[in-house]
């Protein structure tokens, strides 16, 4: 069992909190990156979650040119 605690510091507002594990920090509302280099407190986390869905990234490129979509399925 881990006895030492982990300090998490919000990258936006510099809030600091201590948790026993990453799972407990996430359960407490903290957003933590997979590589553990970026984390946000519960107040700042909603603005950074689901980056693509909130318009943080550009839309993915289409793999078919315009007008090449399948219009319907042909069934017998």
C-alpha positions as CSV (number, residue, x, y, z in Angstrom):
1,X,0.0,0.0,0.0
2,X,1.3,3.4,-0.9
3,X,2.0,5.6,2.2
4,X,3.2,8.8,0.5
5,X,0.7,11.3,-0.9
6,X,0.7,12.9,-4.3
7,X,0.5,16.7,-4.6
8,X,-1.5,18.0,-7.6
9,X,-1.2,21.6,-8.7
10,X,-3.7,23.1,-11.1
11,X,-1.9,24.4,-14.3
12,X,-4.4,27.3,-14.6
13,X,-5.1,28.7,-11.1
14,X,-2.2,27.1,-9.1
15,X,-4.6,25.4,-6.6
16,X,-2.8,22.6,-4.7
17,X,-4.4,19.5,-3.3
18,X,-3.0,16.2,-2.0
19,X,-4.4,12.8,-2.8
20,X,-3.4,9.2,-2.1
21,X,-3.7,8.1,-5.8
22,X,-4.6,9.4,-9.2
23,X,-8.0,7.6,-9.0
24,X,-8.9,9.4,-5.9
25,X,-7.9,12.7,-7.5
26,X,-10.1,12.0,-10.5
27,X,-13.0,11.0,-8.2
28,X,-12.5,14.4,-6.5
29,X,-13.1,16.1,-9.8
30,X,-9.5,16.8,-10.9
31,X,-8.7,16.4,-14.6
32,X,-5.4,14.6,-15.0
33,X,-3.7,13.9,-18.3
34,X,-2.6,10.4,-19.2
35,X,1.0,11.3,-18.9
36,X,0.4,13.0,-15.5
37,X,2.1,16.2,-16.7
38,X,-1.1,18.3,-16.9
39,X,-3.8,18.6,-14.3
40,X,-6.7,20.9,-13.5
41,X,-8.7,21.5,-10.3
42,X,-12.4,20.8,-10.3
43,X,-13.2,24.5,-10.9
44,X,-11.0,24.8,-14.0
45,X,-11.4,21.2,-15.3
46,X,-14.8,21.7,-17.2
47,X,-13.1,24.2,-19.5
48,X,-10.4,21.8,-20.5
49,X,-12.3,18.5,-20.8
50,X,-13.3,17.1,-24.2
51,X,-11.1,19.5,-26.1
52,X,-12.4,18.5,-29.5
53,X,-16.0,18.7,-28.5
54,X,-15.6,22.2,-27.0
55,X,-13.8,23.5,-30.1
56,X,-10.3,23.5,-28.7
57,X,-9.0,21.6,-31.7
58,X,-9.8,22.0,-35.4
59,X,-12.2,19.5,-37.0
60,X,-10.6,16.4,-38.4
61,X,-10.0,16.3,-42.1
62,X,-12.5,14.5,-44.3
63,X,-11.1,11.4,-45.9
64,X,-13.4,11.6,-48.9
65,X,-13.5,14.7,-51.2
66,X,-16.7,16.8,-51.3
67,X,-19.5,15.0,-53.3
68,X,-18.1,11.5,-52.9
69,X,-20.4,10.4,-50.1
70,X,-22.5,7.3,-50.5
71,X,-26.1,8.4,-51.1
72,X,-27.9,5.1,-50.4
73,X,-27.5,1.4,-50.0
74,X,-28.6,-0.8,-52.9
75,X,-30.5,-3.9,-51.7
76,X,-32.2,-6.6,-53.7
